[in-house]
Amino acid sequence: MQTKQQQRAQFALEKIDRSGPVDEKTANFIIGTPTMILTNGIGQTLAFLLSKKSEKEKMVFTVIKEWLCKTMHTEFGNPSSDIDFIRKFNGLSQQKYLEAQHETLKLLEWLKRYTRAFQEEK
């Protein structure tokens, strides 16, 4: 059986591997996401990520959404759309909201590491 850390690491690696080499702009965007969460809160950060037009930048929202739906299935289930996910997210209790933020920050630690590891060379 895997630890939660191993599950996060495996999930993040799969997502980075699927997206192919990460360009410098996208890598910097991914690496800055945890700071955005700590500064603005996870709700505002998710709304910002959802607004991104670039597929690679919007990928961060999708990764967070998929992870939270997987690890907090009772709260999120299988949302039918991004707006359905946001609605469910906004309806979380304070405890679950903070749990979701904590899980997201832990996942992003791995996503950042793998982003740097597999970043395109200049």
C-alpha positions as CSV (number, residue, x, y, z in Angstrom):
1,M,0.0,0.0,0.0
2,Q,1.3,3.5,-0.9
3,T,1.5,6.4,1.4
4,K,-0.4,9.6,0.7
5,Q,3.0,11.2,-0.3
6,Q,3.7,8.4,-2.8
7,Q,0.2,8.7,-4.3
8,R,0.7,12.5,-4.7
9,A,4.1,11.9,-6.3
10,Q,2.7,9.3,-8.7
11,F,-0.3,11.4,-9.7
12,A,1.8,14.5,-10.3
13,L,4.3,12.5,-12.4
14,E,1.6,11.1,-14.5
15,K,0.2,14.5,-15.2
16,I,3.5,16.1,-16.1
17,D,4.4,13.1,-18.3
18,R,1.2,13.3,-20.2
19,S,1.6,17.0,-20.9
20,G,5.0,16.6,-22.4
21,P,8.0,18.9,-21.9
22,V,7.1,22.0,-20.0
23,D,8.2,25.3,-21.4
24,E,9.8,27.9,-19.1
25,K,6.7,30.2,-19.0
26,T,4.4,27.4,-18.0
27,A,7.0,26.0,-15.5
28,N,7.2,29.4,-13.8
29,F,3.4,29.6,-13.7
30,I,3.1,26.2,-12.1
31,I,5.8,27.0,-9.6
32,G,4.1,30.2,-8.6
33,T,0.7,28.6,-8.0
34,P,1.3,27.7,-4.3
35,T,2.3,31.3,-3.6
36,M,-0.9,32.4,-5.3
37,I,-2.9,30.1,-3.0
38,L,-1.2,31.3,0.1
39,T,-1.6,34.9,-0.9
40,N,-5.1,35.0,-2.3
41,G,-6.7,31.8,-1.1
42,I,-7.5,28.6,-2.9
43,G,-11.0,29.7,-4.1
44,Q,-9.7,32.8,-5.9
45,T,-6.8,30.9,-7.2
46,L,-9.0,28.2,-8.7
47,A,-11.1,30.9,-10.4
48,F,-8.0,32.5,-11.8
49,L,-6.7,29.2,-13.1
50,L,-10.0,28.4,-14.7
51,S,-9.9,31.7,-16.5
52,K,-6.5,30.9,-18.2
53,K,-6.8,30.4,-22.0
54,S,-3.5,28.5,-22.5
55,E,-4.0,24.7,-22.4
56,K,-0.8,24.2,-20.4
57,E,-1.7,26.9,-17.8
58,K,-5.3,25.6,-17.5
59,M,-3.8,22.2,-17.0
60,V,-3.0,23.2,-13.4
61,F,-6.7,23.7,-12.6
62,T,-7.5,20.3,-14.2
63,V,-4.8,18.6,-12.1
64,I,-6.0,20.1,-8.9
65,K,-9.7,19.3,-9.7
66,E,-8.9,15.7,-10.6
67,W,-6.8,15.2,-7.4
68,L,-9.4,16.7,-5.1
69,C,-12.2,14.6,-6.7
70,K,-10.0,11.5,-6.2
71,T,-9.0,12.2,-2.6
72,M,-12.1,14.0,-1.4
73,H,-14.6,12.0,-3.4
74,T,-17.3,12.3,-0.7
75,E,-17.3,16.0,-1.1
76,F,-16.9,16.3,-4.9
77,G,-18.0,13.1,-6.4
78,N,-17.7,13.3,-10.2
79,P,-18.6,16.8,-11.2
80,S,-20.2,17.2,-14.6
81,S,-18.3,20.3,-15.4
82,D,-15.8,22.8,-14.1
83,I,-18.6,25.1,-12.9
84,D,-20.1,22.1,-11.0
85,F,-16.8,21.5,-9.3
86,I,-16.5,25.2,-8.3
87,R,-20.0,25.1,-6.9
88,K,-19.2,22.0,-4.8
89,F,-15.9,23.6,-3.8
90,N,-17.7,26.8,-2.7
91,G,-20.2,24.7,-0.7
92,L,-17.5,23.0,1.5
93,S,-17.4,23.5,5.2
94,Q,-14.5,25.5,6.6
95,Q,-12.8,22.4,7.7
96,K,-13.1,20.7,4.3
97,Y,-12.1,23.9,2.5
98,L,-8.9,24.0,4.5
99,E,-8.4,20.2,4.0
100,A,-8.7,20.8,0.2
101,Q,-6.2,23.7,0.3
102,H,-3.8,21.6,2.3
103,E,-4.1,18.7,-0.2
104,T,-3.6,21.0,-3.1
105,L,-0.5,22.5,-1.7
106,K,1.0,19.1,-1.0
107,L,0.2,18.0,-4.5
108,L,1.7,21.1,-6.0
109,E,5.0,20.4,-4.2
110,W,5.4,17.3,-6.3
111,L,4.1,19.0,-9.5
112,K,6.7,21.7,-9.0
113,R,9.5,19.2,-8.6
114,Y,8.5,17.2,-11.7
115,T,8.0,20.4,-13.7
116,R,11.6,21.5,-13.0
117,A,12.9,18.0,-13.6
118,F,11.2,17.7,-17.0
119,Q,11.3,21.4,-18.1
120,E,12.4,22.0,-21.7
121,E,16.0,23.0,-22.1
122,K,16.7,26.5,-23.4
